[in-house]
Amino acid sequence: MTSNERLKRSFLESEHQLAGHGKRDVKVLKEAFEGIDGNVESDIYGQGTVIEEFQEKMAELLGKENAVFFPSGTMAQQIALRIWCDAAGIRKVAYHPLSHLEIHEEKGLQELHGIESVLLADKDRVIELEDVLQMDEKVACVLLELPQREIGGQLPSYITLEEISAYCRKNEIKLHLDGARLLEVLPYYGKTASEVCGLFDSVYISLYKGIGGIAGAILAGDKEFMAQSKVWKRRHGGDLISLYPYILSADYYFDKRSKKMAMYHEHAKELAGFFNSCEGITTLPVEPVSNMFHVHFSYANDTMEELLAELHQETGIGLTSYLKTLENGGSSYEVSLGDLYETLPAEKVEELFAKLNEKMKTLK
């Protein structure tokens, strides 16, 4: 068995896991449906009370005229950018070099819609106003991801968001929010979802990341934009005959967890402090600005896989099932705090990190 396989097995066999909401198994769906009347009617091809009421609820949350449920954020965001490009007559959009659209979608924007990407900022930092001001090419839309997942969930300041929004509106450039984790950053900004979304022309949020639903996404904007999005949703095959399992579970877990984001954020700051107190470990950012951050180890994957597998087995607490290789030869993984962290007694967490620190010191 390889060290990678040992790490994965030890994590899965751990009695407790430190991050997330728990295993994504059938119980997630069963819990969501437990209190639902069996006579609730299904949606049919994007219509019906169950989908329309949820869309209205999300539109109100985000402060937009309309919202539409999509099976995936990938579909929703490509469609949003296509609409803005068609409206401007410009086949270019600007976003971060590590945007999901650039590195995780097999060039879907380019291949399916013929849209070119203009990459803003250095890959290791967030987009700032200067990056937008210094664009050499005309674009139909600028996309901002809040938080920027691939660099540890970092965020631009709220003033920066306001400045970029004002510039885009003055220069007739649409501003789209990749807000997959929007709810998770609201405690840091001290703003409502509606206040943040008011800076953007269109908004996407995920219904399974911090919220913990089964799958799905919401795209929101003005009436004309959303009417066009429904046409494109049909073209993309997104109007499944029924989406109610996703919608009802999203609604259930939204109500259960949307008000816990400040708690998750505080837990993330506490947990990052534990990691940063250990030899050879740092977090990015040092103090999280949401419920997520990256853990960086000074040692390579194979070394850390063996160490963490031992730690899991000795403590019964799982940290991660994988590691990624860093450019400096170290290793890392991503943490997203959810319901599980508060179920662990404080003394157990302290014991875990005392043991981790001891093990890290033996690697010097």
C-alpha angles and dihedrals in degrees: 000000000000123000088250091055091047091052093050093047094047090051094049091047094049115118091221133026122206103214140039130027098286136271118341096231137131090283088073089063095039092054092050093051097041095095099034120111109246090223094065106125122238123243114248121212094333098317134099139078096279094060098032095053092049092049090051090050091052094045090054091048092052096040094238131132094239142006132196129201115232128188090233142014090229090062094043096051097045088052093048092053092045091055093050092047092051091049093051097038088231122119097205134092130181128223145139118299089240096047115139088242091058103044109021108038104066091244091299093157091054099039099041100034107020091236121149123216124227109202117220128201132357112303092242097060141045125265113271131194092260090060090058093043091052097052109133095197133063112247133186095217144010117215121206121191115211110223105016098231102192092058097049099281097295121173137207115235118270089244088058090053090052092049094049091047092051092048093049093049092048090051097041094246115143117233118213125191120219090200098164086142098026096132090053094060098047095088091056094048093041089223137120121248088249092054093052094043090050087074091059135067094214134015137199124194129181121235097200108043111071092357093053101219123151098260142309143092142229125230116193137184142113123327097260093048093048093047088057091046090058090056091050091045089059091047090053093051091248096133097087114183089252132013098166097115088061095041098047093046091047091051092048096049093041089058091044099048113018091088092049097067094099090053092049089051093052090048090051091054091049093047093047088054090056092051093047090053090063126091113260096006130109134166131225109249099022089221111029119234093202137012091290138071140149125253115217122199122196091222134074125265099260093051093047094042090059093044095048093045088056091047092052092050095046097046104027089229120117121213103176143342096214145030131207125212117246124215090246092058095260127110138239148180138193126252125201115180121220141143097319099068095067091053092066116086113243092238091056091054092048091049090049093055094042088057092044090052091050091051093047091053091057089062094063 
